């Protein structure tokens, strides 16, 4: 996340919004400490990707290992129902509602 990537008109926003829509995992990388975390991503743990490159890579590696652990998998399962509930609240037609219920 950078200040530019979290703007309302950002292409990045469209990408993560689509990933949320299709229930894909999202692990934000914080590149700019001044970037405001988007509301829909607030519940997700982000990786601090600022500072020295070697430190950033080590953080990312640890996070990916954690995601593969039972604790990480449990956290992923905890986030999905919250996303689905939000999608159901926002569904405006029966097809959208069915797609959200099926996920």
MITIRO-333128 format. One record per residue (C-alpha): residue number from 1; chain; z, x, y. Coordinates in Angstrom, 3 decimals, always signed. Example, Ala and Ser with C-alpha at 12.3 -4.5 7.8 and 13.67 -1.06 7.14 Angstrom:
BEGIN
<r n="1" chain="A" zz="+7.800" xx="+12.300" yy="-4.500"/>
<r n="2" chain="A" zz="+7.140" xx="+13.670" yy="-1.060"/>
***
This chain:
BEGIN
<r n="1" chain="A" zz="+0.000" xx="+0.000" yy="+0.000"/>
<r n="2" chain="A" zz="-0.967" xx="+1.175" yy="+3.433"/>
<r n="3" chain="A" zz="-0.752" xx="-0.650" yy="+6.738"/>
<r n="4" chain="A" zz="-4.486" xx="-1.396" yy="+6.443"/>
<r n="5" chain="A" zz="-4.383" xx="-2.543" yy="+2.805"/>
<r n="6" chain="A" zz="-1.810" xx="-5.288" yy="+3.453"/>
<r n="7" chain="A" zz="-3.638" xx="-6.872" yy="+6.409"/>
<r n="8" chain="A" zz="-4.568" xx="-10.519" yy="+5.864"/>
<r n="9" chain="A" zz="-8.311" xx="-9.688" yy="+5.974"/>
<r n="10" chain="A" zz="-8.049" xx="-6.648" yy="+3.689"/>
<r n="11" chain="A" zz="-10.275" xx="-6.347" yy="+0.626"/>
<r n="12" chain="A" zz="-7.212" xx="-5.042" yy="-1.215"/>
<r n="13" chain="A" zz="-5.454" xx="-8.360" yy="-0.643"/>
<r n="14" chain="A" zz="-8.348" xx="-10.174" yy="-2.279"/>
<r n="15" chain="A" zz="-8.152" xx="-7.818" yy="-5.251"/>
<r n="16" chain="A" zz="-4.432" xx="-8.222" yy="-5.908"/>
<r n="17" chain="A" zz="-4.611" xx="-11.967" yy="-5.249"/>
<r n="18" chain="A" zz="-7.285" xx="-12.230" yy="-7.934"/>
<r n="19" chain="A" zz="-5.220" xx="-10.086" yy="-10.294"/>
<r n="20" chain="A" zz="-2.261" xx="-12.442" yy="-9.758"/>
<r n="21" chain="A" zz="-4.496" xx="-15.455" yy="-10.347"/>
<r n="22" chain="A" zz="-5.528" xx="-14.104" yy="-13.740"/>
<r n="23" chain="A" zz="-1.997" xx="-12.899" yy="-14.617"/>
<r n="24" chain="A" zz="-2.897" xx="-9.218" yy="-14.636"/>
<r n="25" chain="A" zz="-0.091" xx="-6.698" yy="-14.203"/>
<r n="26" chain="A" zz="+0.307" xx="-5.280" yy="-10.715"/>
<r n="27" chain="A" zz="+2.312" xx="-2.164" yy="-9.920"/>
<r n="28" chain="A" zz="+1.987" xx="-1.459" yy="-6.200"/>
<r n="29" chain="A" zz="+1.894" xx="+2.133" yy="-4.961"/>
<r n="30" chain="A" zz="+3.508" xx="+2.605" yy="-1.554"/>
<r n="31" chain="A" zz="+1.422" xx="+5.189" yy="+0.325"/>
<r n="32" chain="A" zz="+2.644" xx="+4.386" yy="+3.835"/>
<r n="33" chain="A" zz="+6.355" xx="+3.814" yy="+4.442"/>
<r n="34" chain="A" zz="+5.424" xx="+1.620" yy="+7.410"/>
<r n="35" chain="A" zz="+3.419" xx="-0.818" yy="+5.270"/>
<r n="36" chain="A" zz="+5.034" xx="-4.212" yy="+4.922"/>
<r n="37" chain="A" zz="+5.105" xx="-5.398" yy="+1.329"/>
<r n="38" chain="A" zz="+3.133" xx="-8.657" yy="+1.011"/>
<r n="39" chain="A" zz="+5.249" xx="-11.726" yy="+0.257"/>
<r n="40" chain="A" zz="+3.577" xx="-12.406" yy="-3.084"/>
<r n="41" chain="A" zz="+4.268" xx="-8.831" yy="-4.234"/>
<r n="42" chain="A" zz="+7.887" xx="-8.622" yy="-3.058"/>
<r n="43" chain="A" zz="+9.375" xx="-9.332" yy="-6.473"/>
<r n="44" chain="A" zz="+7.525" xx="-6.450" yy="-8.066"/>
<r n="45" chain="A" zz="+8.877" xx="-2.947" yy="-8.281"/>
<r n="46" chain="A" zz="+6.662" xx="-0.613" yy="-6.318"/>
<r n="47" chain="A" zz="+6.212" xx="+3.103" yy="-6.841"/>
<r n="48" chain="A" zz="+6.997" xx="+5.313" yy="-3.860"/>
<r n="49" chain="A" zz="+3.765" xx="+7.301" yy="-3.648"/>
<r n="50" chain="A" zz="+4.617" xx="+9.205" yy="-0.465"/>
<r n="51" chain="A" zz="+5.331" xx="+12.904" yy="-0.159"/>
<r n="52" chain="A" zz="+4.316" xx="+15.780" yy="-2.398"/>
<r n="53" chain="A" zz="+1.464" xx="+15.088" yy="-4.835"/>
<r n="54" chain="A" zz="+3.314" xx="+16.522" yy="-7.849"/>
<r n="55" chain="A" zz="+6.332" xx="+14.329" yy="-7.112"/>
<r n="56" chain="A" zz="+4.086" xx="+11.253" yy="-6.719"/>
<r n="57" chain="A" zz="+2.359" xx="+11.902" yy="-10.038"/>
<r n="58" chain="A" zz="+5.712" xx="+12.415" yy="-11.756"/>
<r n="59" chain="A" zz="+6.984" xx="+9.071" yy="-10.358"/>
<r n="60" chain="A" zz="+3.863" xx="+7.291" yy="-11.538"/>
<r n="61" chain="A" zz="+4.110" xx="+8.855" yy="-14.991"/>
<r n="62" chain="A" zz="+7.786" xx="+7.826" yy="-15.325"/>
<r n="63" chain="A" zz="+6.978" xx="+4.304" yy="-14.199"/>
<r n="64" chain="A" zz="+4.139" xx="+3.924" yy="-16.697"/>
<r n="65" chain="A" zz="+6.403" xx="+5.198" yy="-19.480"/>
<r n="66" chain="A" zz="+9.079" xx="+2.732" yy="-18.386"/>
<r n="67" chain="A" zz="+6.547" xx="-0.135" yy="-18.450"/>
<r n="68" chain="A" zz="+5.800" xx="+0.665" yy="-22.088"/>
<r n="69" chain="A" zz="+9.526" xx="+0.579" yy="-22.954"/>
<r n="70" chain="A" zz="+11.295" xx="-2.601" yy="-24.116"/>
<r n="71" chain="A" zz="+13.014" xx="-2.837" yy="-20.705"/>
<r n="72" chain="A" zz="+9.684" xx="-2.557" yy="-18.883"/>
<r n="73" chain="A" zz="+8.035" xx="-5.148" yy="-21.104"/>
<r n="74" chain="A" zz="+10.962" xx="-7.508" yy="-20.513"/>
<r n="75" chain="A" zz="+10.598" xx="-7.079" yy="-16.757"/>
<r n="76" chain="A" zz="+6.891" xx="-7.931" yy="-17.017"/>
<r n="77" chain="A" zz="+7.756" xx="-11.089" yy="-18.937"/>
<r n="78" chain="A" zz="+10.309" xx="-12.072" yy="-16.276"/>
<r n="79" chain="A" zz="+7.725" xx="-11.870" yy="-13.483"/>
<r n="80" chain="A" zz="+5.041" xx="-13.985" yy="-15.181"/>
<r n="81" chain="A" zz="+6.857" xx="-17.347" yy="-15.123"/>
<r n="82" chain="A" zz="+7.565" xx="-16.954" yy="-11.395"/>
<r n="83" chain="A" zz="+3.864" xx="-16.367" yy="-10.738"/>
<r n="84" chain="A" zz="+2.928" xx="-19.389" yy="-12.854"/>
<r n="85" chain="A" zz="+5.425" xx="-21.637" yy="-11.066"/>
<r n="86" chain="A" zz="+3.995" xx="-20.594" yy="-7.702"/>
<r n="87" chain="A" zz="+0.432" xx="-21.190" yy="-8.949"/>
<r n="88" chain="A" zz="+1.340" xx="-24.671" yy="-10.191"/>
<r n="89" chain="A" zz="+2.865" xx="-25.548" yy="-6.821"/>
<r n="90" chain="A" zz="-0.326" xx="-24.441" yy="-5.049"/>
<r n="91" chain="A" zz="-2.792" xx="-26.020" yy="-7.501"/>
<r n="92" chain="A" zz="-4.935" xx="-28.544" yy="-5.675"/>
<r n="93" chain="A" zz="-7.098" xx="-29.842" yy="-8.499"/>
<r n="94" chain="A" zz="-6.643" xx="-30.561" yy="-12.225"/>
<r n="95" chain="A" zz="-8.747" xx="-27.558" yy="-13.314"/>
<r n="96" chain="A" zz="-6.554" xx="-25.128" yy="-11.355"/>
<r n="97" chain="A" zz="-3.419" xx="-26.745" yy="-12.758"/>
<r n="98" chain="A" zz="-4.721" xx="-26.528" yy="-16.345"/>
<r n="99" chain="A" zz="-5.670" xx="-22.857" yy="-15.912"/>
<r n="100" chain="A" zz="-2.163" xx="-22.068" yy="-14.628"/>
<r n="101" chain="A" zz="-0.495" xx="-23.992" yy="-17.445"/>
<r n="102" chain="A" zz="-2.607" xx="-22.195" yy="-20.061"/>
<r n="103" chain="A" zz="-1.555" xx="-18.707" yy="-18.890"/>
***
